[in-house]
Amino acid sequence: MAIEVLLAHPHPSTRDALCEALAAEADIGVVGECGDGRRALELAERLLPGILVAGLRLPGLDTAQLTRRLVGRRGVHGGVHGGGHGSVHGVRSVRVVVLADAASTGLAFEALRAGARGVLLQDTDIGELPRALRLVAGGGAVVSPRLTLPLIDACLRGPDVLETPSLDHLTARERQVLSLVGTGLSTQEIADRLVVAEVTAKTHVRRTMAKLGARNRTQLVAIAYESGMLRPRTRT
């Protein structure tokens, strides 16, 4: 089994549906399930899954707090959340994917800031879940298309959004890469746009993330919009 998954959702019926959706996947297996955040933390520490799929509103320990504990999350632009107790020993490699609804983008954005690697709508076609988990397991990030603009809106209007990092220390190429990531291009598409090898584009993305204190591409998108480099499209 290549990808071990822990499920945490307050509704047993949802957990059953998730288990059923993953049962036929030869490279994905569910190693545990639970209905609250504190139990999820305990199971993650004991089972060391590769991915935690969590409902957005977990009793006991909310999903943003749980994510912060699991990934040892630093703030998008620096500063540690929650003092010196931001992680659980041995589970820093757990990647979190959140199941949200369209009315809770503020909470979903908090989970992303805490270090989640993806946000999927709960009504997403269940057949899309394995593909999303493979993407996250491979180091990528995933956000349901219908949530992209609402998440950007939440990012821009949030009263407690962290200070946006200065872009002054980015090179011209890194600024270009940040803009391209912000528009949703893949690494290969960025390479094609810049007329460079894919490995070169990956290096540019990695260096841009390091300079801005971002842990994944989703957070680069947030920074691109927070900084004013990009502006959300008006809904039509």
C-alpha positions as CSV (number, residue, x, y, z in Angstrom):
1,M,0.0,0.0,0.0
2,A,1.7,3.2,-1.2
3,I,-0.6,5.8,0.4
4,E,-1.9,5.3,3.9
5,V,-4.9,7.4,4.8
6,L,-6.5,8.3,8.1
7,L,-10.1,9.6,8.0
8,A,-11.5,12.0,10.6
9,H,-15.1,13.1,10.1
10,P,-18.0,13.6,12.6
11,H,-20.5,11.8,10.5
12,P,-20.1,7.9,10.2
13,S,-22.0,7.9,6.9
14,T,-19.4,10.2,5.4
15,R,-16.6,8.1,6.7
16,D,-18.3,5.0,5.2
17,A,-18.6,6.7,1.8
18,L,-15.0,7.7,1.9
19,C,-13.8,4.2,2.8
20,E,-15.9,2.7,0.0
21,A,-14.5,5.2,-2.5
22,L,-10.9,4.2,-1.6
23,A,-11.5,0.5,-1.2
24,A,-10.9,-0.3,-4.9
25,E,-7.7,1.6,-5.1
26,A,-4.7,-0.7,-5.0
27,D,-2.3,2.0,-4.0
28,I,-4.4,3.7,-1.3
29,G,-5.7,2.2,1.9
30,V,-7.5,3.5,5.0
31,V,-5.5,2.7,8.1
32,G,-7.9,4.2,10.6
33,E,-11.0,6.4,11.2
34,C,-12.5,8.5,13.9
35,G,-15.1,11.2,14.5
36,D,-13.2,14.0,16.5
37,G,-10.1,16.0,16.4
38,R,-8.4,14.8,19.5
39,R,-8.8,11.2,18.5
40,A,-7.4,12.0,15.1
41,L,-4.3,13.5,16.7
42,E,-3.9,10.3,18.8
43,L,-4.3,8.0,15.8
44,A,-2.0,10.1,13.7
45,E,0.7,9.8,16.3
46,R,0.3,6.1,16.6
47,L,-0.4,5.1,12.9
48,L,1.7,7.7,11.1
49,P,-0.5,7.9,8.0
50,G,0.7,9.7,4.9
51,I,-2.5,11.7,4.6
52,L,-5.2,12.8,7.0
53,V,-8.6,13.5,5.3
54,A,-10.5,15.6,7.8
55,G,-13.9,17.2,8.0
56,L,-13.8,21.0,8.5
57,R,-15.7,21.0,11.7
58,L,-14.3,18.4,14.0
59,P,-15.4,18.3,17.7
60,G,-12.8,18.3,20.4
61,L,-10.0,20.0,18.3
62,D,-10.9,22.0,15.3
63,T,-9.3,21.2,12.0
64,A,-7.0,24.2,11.8
65,Q,-5.6,23.4,15.3
66,L,-5.3,19.8,14.4
67,T,-3.4,20.6,11.2
68,R,-1.1,23.0,13.0
69,R,-0.2,20.3,15.5
70,L,0.3,17.6,12.9
71,V,2.6,19.6,10.5
72,G,4.4,21.8,13.0
73,R,3.0,24.7,11.0
74,R,4.7,28.0,10.9
75,G,2.7,31.0,9.8
76,V,2.6,31.6,6.1
77,H,5.0,34.4,6.5
78,G,7.0,33.3,9.5
79,G,6.1,33.2,13.2
80,V,5.1,30.0,14.9
81,H,1.5,29.5,15.7
82,G,0.7,28.2,19.2
83,G,4.1,28.7,20.8
84,G,6.4,25.7,21.2
85,H,3.8,23.1,21.0
86,G,3.0,23.3,17.3
87,S,3.7,19.7,16.4
88,V,3.5,16.1,17.5
89,H,6.7,14.1,17.5
90,G,6.9,11.8,14.5
91,V,4.0,13.1,12.5
92,R,5.5,16.1,10.7
93,S,5.1,14.3,7.4
94,V,1.4,13.9,7.6
95,R,-0.4,15.9,4.8
96,V,-3.9,17.2,5.6
97,V,-6.7,17.4,3.1
98,V,-9.8,19.1,4.3
99,L,-13.4,18.4,3.3
100,A,-15.4,21.7,3.3
101,D,-18.6,23.2,2.1
102,A,-18.9,26.4,0.0
103,A,-20.3,28.3,3.0
104,S,-17.2,27.8,5.2
105,T,-14.4,29.3,3.1
106,G,-13.2,31.3,6.1
107,L,-12.5,28.2,8.1
108,A,-11.1,26.4,5.1
109,F,-8.6,29.3,4.6
110,E,-7.5,29.0,8.2
111,A,-6.8,25.3,7.6
112,L,-4.7,26.2,4.6
113,R,-2.8,28.8,6.6
114,A,-2.2,26.2,9.3
115,G,-0.6,23.9,6.7
116,A,-3.3,21.8,5.0
117,R,-2.3,20.6,1.5
118,G,-5.8,20.8,0.0
119,V,-9.4,21.7,0.4
120,L,-12.1,19.6,-1.4
121,L,-15.8,20.3,-1.5
122,Q,-17.8,17.6,0.4
123,D,-20.0,17.2,-2.6
124,T,-17.1,16.7,-5.0
125,D,-17.5,13.6,-7.1
126,I,-16.2,10.8,-4.8
127,G,-14.3,9.4,-7.8
128,E,-12.1,12.5,-7.7
129,L,-10.8,11.8,-4.2
130,P,-8.2,9.1,-5.2
131,R,-6.7,11.4,-7.8
132,A,-6.5,14.3,-5.3
133,L,-4.9,12.1,-2.7
134,R,-2.3,10.9,-5.2
135,L,-1.5,14.5,-6.1
136,V,-1.0,15.5,-2.5
137,A,1.0,12.4,-1.7
138,G,3.3,13.3,-4.6
139,G,4.0,16.7,-3.0
140,G,1.3,18.7,-4.7
141,A,-1.6,20.7,-3.4
142,V,-5.3,20.6,-4.5
143,V,-8.2,23.0,-4.1
144,S,-11.7,22.4,-5.6
145,P,-12.1,24.8,-8.5
146,R,-15.4,26.1,-7.1
147,L,-13.5,27.1,-3.9
148,T,-10.7,29.0,-5.5
149,L,-12.3,32.4,-5.8
150,P,-14.1,32.2,-2.4
151,L,-10.8,31.3,-0.7
152,I,-9.0,34.2,-2.3
153,D,-11.8,36.5,-1.1
154,A,-11.5,35.1,2.4
155,C,-7.7,35.6,2.2
156,L,-8.1,39.3,1.2
157,R,-10.8,40.3,3.7
158,G,-9.8,38.2,6.7
159,P,-9.4,40.5,9.8
160,D,-6.5,38.5,11.2
161,V,-4.6,37.8,8.0
162,L,-0.9,37.8,8.7
163,E,1.3,40.6,7.4
164,T,2.1,40.0,3.7
165,P,5.8,39.4,3.1
166,S,7.7,41.9,1.0
167,L,8.4,40.9,-2.6
168,D,11.4,43.2,-2.8
169,H,13.9,40.4,-2.2
170,L,12.5,38.3,-5.1
171,T,14.4,38.3,-8.4
172,A,12.5,39.4,-11.5
173,R,12.2,35.7,-12.5
174,E,10.9,34.7,-9.1
175,R,8.3,37.5,-9.3
176,Q,7.3,36.1,-12.7
177,V,7.1,32.6,-11.2
178,L,4.9,33.8,-8.3
179,S,2.5,35.4,-10.8
180,L,2.3,32.3,-12.9
181,V,1.7,30.0,-9.9
182,G,-1.0,32.5,-8.8
183,T,-2.8,32.1,-12.0
184,G,-3.0,28.3,-11.5
185,L,-0.4,27.0,-13.9
186,S,1.3,23.7,-13.3
187,T,5.1,23.4,-13.2
188,Q,5.2,22.1,-16.7
189,E,3.0,25.0,-17.9
190,I,5.3,27.4,-16.1
191,A,8.3,25.8,-17.8
192,D,6.7,26.1,-21.2
193,R,5.8,29.8,-20.6
194,L,9.3,30.6,-19.5
195,V,10.9,28.4,-22.2
196,V,13.0,26.5,-19.6
197,A,13.3,22.8,-18.5
198,E,10.7,21.6,-16.0
199,V,13.4,20.9,-13.5
200,T,14.5,24.6,-13.8
201,A,10.9,25.7,-13.2
202,K,10.7,23.5,-10.1
203,T,13.8,25.1,-8.8
204,H,12.4,28.6,-9.3
205,V,9.1,27.6,-7.6
206,R,11.0,26.1,-4.6
207,R,13.3,29.1,-4.2
208,T,10.3,31.5,-4.3
209,M,8.5,29.4,-1.7
210,A,11.6,29.5,0.6
211,K,12.0,33.2,0.3
212,L,8.3,33.9,1.1
213,G,8.0,31.3,3.9
214,A,5.3,29.3,2.0
215,R,5.0,25.6,2.5
216,N,3.1,24.8,-0.7
217,R,1.8,26.3,-3.9
218,T,-1.6,27.1,-2.4
219,Q,0.1,29.5,0.0
220,L,2.0,31.1,-2.9
221,V,-1.3,31.8,-4.5
222,A,-2.5,33.5,-1.3
223,I,0.6,35.6,-1.1
224,A,0.3,36.6,-4.8
225,Y,-3.2,38.0,-4.1
226,E,-2.4,39.4,-0.6
227,S,0.5,41.4,-2.1
228,G,-1.7,42.9,-4.8
229,M,0.4,41.2,-7.6
230,L,-2.8,39.6,-8.7
231,R,-6.5,40.5,-8.3
232,P,-9.4,38.1,-8.2
233,R,-11.6,38.1,-11.2
234,T,-15.1,39.5,-10.8
235,R,-17.8,36.9,-10.6
236,T,-19.9,36.8,-13.7
